[in-house]
Structure formats: C-alpha cells, structure tokens
Amino acid sequence: RKDSKLFSFDLTQYFLLLAIYEIKNIQTGKSLAAKKSKVIISDVSGDAAKWQWVPKENSKAWGFIKNIKYEKYLTVSKCPNKRSPCTLKAIKFNGKEEQHWRKWDTKIISKVWIF
C-alpha cells in the first residue's frame, strides 16, 4: 500500500532500546549488580543485576548502560593505571566519558580505557 511508509522505522534501534541484559563474568558466572550507587559482583539475579543498553545519539558504536532497578548508569569511578583494575559505580546520567561504553563480541569496553 502507498501509506505503508508512514509506519516504517529502524527495528534494530527499537530493539536495542528495549534489550535488557545481565552482565556476567564468563569464568565465575557471577553478575554485575547495582546496590544503590555501588557496583558489586554477586550471585543475585533480580532487577539489581539487570542492565539496559542505551545507544548514544548519533553513534553506532557507543552507548550507556543503565541499571533497571536504580535507574543509574554504569560509570568508571577510578582507574589508577592501565595495569590495575578500575572501580565502578552506578550514578545518575551525566553523559561524561566515564559513562561511555561499547560492545565488542562478548565484551563491554569503557571509553576511559581506550584513550
């Protein structure tokens, strides 16, 4: 029909916005979970361990990771150096570099580590 174009949209973007994930350590099977503003590694499987990928506007690679229960965003808190592990926290959205993530294969990578 002629009017069918009125309802066309990019389903890929639509489904990405609705996708809910659990972020798990492949070796231990434990989940990344929020506990208010803290980020913990845990056996929990409720909403505290569920995260939503929120694409960054005008970017195909970058996005933000929002916790479903607390509606806070996964944020790199501190990275002492490239050889030490970073600490994470869950805070309100600010859009800064510390909240930028990209997916690559089965991994999520922080923008803080790339630059």
RAVENJO-V196983 format. One record per pair of residues at least 6 apart in sequence whose ideal C-beta (glycine too) atoms are under 6 Angstrom apart, sorted by the first residue. I is the first residue (numbers start at 0). GAP is how many residues later the second one is. If there is no record, write none. Layout:
BEGIN
i->[I/I]
gap->[GAP/GAP]
END
This chain:
BEGIN
i->[15/15/18/19/19/20/21/21/22/22/23/29/30/30/32/32/32/32/32/33/33/33/33/36/36/36/38/38/38/46/46/47/49/50/50/51/52/53/53/53/54/55/55/60/61/61/63/63/64/64/65/66/71/71/72/72/74/74/74/74/75/75/75/75/76/76/76/77/78/78/96/97/99/100/100/101]
gap->[37/39/34/30/32/30/9/27/9/28/7/11/11/18/7/9/11/15/16/14/33/36/56/52/53/54/49/50/51/21/22/21/18/14/16/14/10/9/10/12/8/6/7/41/38/40/9/35/9/36/7/23/18/19/20/26/14/16/23/24/10/22/34/36/10/11/12/9/7/33/14/14/11/7/9/7]
END
